[in-house]
Amino acid sequence: MKPANTLTARLRFCQRRFDNRLIAYTFGPKPSAFVTPFFQTSTLKQRILMLQKSETSRWAIAKYGFAALLIASLFVFVAACEDQSKKDVTSREPITVSGQIYGSNDKPIPGATIELKGSHRGTSTDANGEYQFSLVPANGTLVVSFVGHQKIEVPVNGREALYVRLAQPNDGTQSAYWTGSPRPKSIFKQPLYVPDEKGDIFTVVEKNPEFPGGMPALGEYLSDNIQYPPAASRANVSGRVFVSFVVNTDGSIQHVQILKGIGFGTDEEAVRVVQAMPRWKPGTQDGKPVRVRYNLPINFQTN
């Protein structure tokens, strides 16, 4: 029989081991934490459902891609609208416009009037035909005029330098404007503009409009189609009728008018023949078709 002190020691040892295991079980890591609970009901069901689920179709992928593209486009559109609104605000800010006014003889005009359309504000040119107009709305319109010359309306469009050539009623040209530096000796080498409800009309371009077949074909067309007016024939009237018209970007003819006529029905006949013309080859500026004002002399000669 073992002594009582030995038995007591063993009981204390067993008690300590039991206490340690109980503490470890309560506060230590669980054995199940290191094992995948594959056989749990919820996890097993999820795995079976995932195995039975079909692959995402290409159509679904395309829909997701289209949705992403649409969202990106909306972001770009919103950014563009904000940028345009900033530009619109800027366009309403007043600017200072300066330039020079010329006559039909390409010489500066002193005392020409420059007014802001829709207001009572204006200025005039100095002895060198130069002007400076302050506090002009960037989207406003200037009205330029001088006694004995054709008035012209010039859209500002944010441009701070505008030069104008005023034509006289019977000089065979029209009032026009351009931007850039003033070069009186080479005015007609610069693109000039004449305002119109459908946009600017060029009076000088890099490549002029052309009748189908060129000038020889134009001469044949006029000789074959002009009918000499009886009144002009009886009065033995002959001479040149100067006709002006616009060749549109599609080659059609518009805005036919007489610059200088000789009467006795010849003016009306010249207008009729021009309006009946086939489509021209349009003029171009910077490689693009533009609307061009074209002046054409038509001869009326008695036999």
TADAUR-V962260 format. One line per field, one symbol per residue. ss: DSSP state (H for helix, E for strand, C for the rest). phi: phi as a letter, one per 40 degrees, with the letter a starting at -180 (. if undefined). burial: b if it has 24 or more other C-alpha atoms within 12 Angstrom, else e. Layout:
BEGIN
ss->???
phi->???
burial->???
END
This chain:
BEGIN
ss->CCCHHHHHHHHHHHHHHHHHHHHHHHHCCCHHHHCCCCCCHHHHHHHHHHHHCCCCCHHHHHHHHHHHHHHHHHHHHHHHHHHHHHHHHHHCCEEEEEEEEECCCCCECCCCEEEECCCCCEEECCCCCEEEEEEEECCCEEEEECCCCCCEEEECCCCCECEEECCCCCCCCCCEEECCCCCHHHHHHCCCEECCCCCCEECCCCECCECCCHHHHHHHHHHHHCCCCHHHHHCCCCEEEEEEEEECCCCCEEEEEEEECCCCCHHHHHHHHHHCCCCCECEEECCEEECEEEEEEEEECCC
phi->.cccccccccccccccccccccccccbcccdcccbcccccccccccccccccccccccccccccccccccccccccccccccccccccccccccbbbbiabbcccgbdbcgcbbbccgabcaaaccccgcaabcfcdcbcbcbbaadgbccabbccfgccbbbbbcccdbcgbbcaaabhccbdcbdccbcbbbcacbhcbcbbbcbccacdggcdccccccccbcbccdcccccfcaibbcbbabccccgcbafcaccabbgfgccccccccccccccccccbbfgbcbcbcbbbcbcbbcc
burial->eeeeeeeeeeeeeeeeeeeeeeeeeeeeeeeeeeeeeeeeeeeeeeeeeeeeeeeeeeeeeeeeeeeeeeeeeeeeeeeeeeeeeeeeeeeeeeeebbbbbbbbebbbbeebbbbbeeeeebbbbeeebbbbbeebbbbbbbbbbbeebbbbbbbbbbbbbbbbbbbbeeebbbbbbbbeebebeebbebbbbbbeeeebbbbbbeebbbbeeeeeebeeebeeebbbbeebeeeebbeebbbbbbbbbebbbbbbbbbbbbbebbbbbbbebbbebeebbbbbbeeebbbbbbbbbbbbeee
END
